[in-house]
Amino acid sequence: MLTQARMSREQLVSELGIAGLGADMQGEIVSAVGENIVKAVTLAVILKLPPDAQAEFKRLMDTDDGEAVLKLLKTHIPDPDAFVEEEARKELGAFKETLAKKLAQ
């Protein structure tokens, strides 16, 4: 969607502290965290936008027009890349806490 920093699979494995798990389990966890981040960032963006822009955002997301989405976000969010990165970091942190609890059981 935006040009925010992306983490490689290896970086996520390291960040999550799951290097000691099997490749299949690592893949499942990386996939789950990726899905959670996308959902959390999308929700944060929607909540940040005024109602009329929310409807437009949802419509544009269905068209896969990244440039139009970015233009809309820049109208309502001063630095959309930084906003997305911050929201992604928050979700990654929350996921890490949950994962650590699950792995400790």
Secondary structure as UniProt FT lines:
FT   HELIX           9..16
FT   TURN            19..20
FT   HELIX           23..48
FT   HELIX           51..63
FT   HELIX           66..76
FT   HELIX           80..104
//
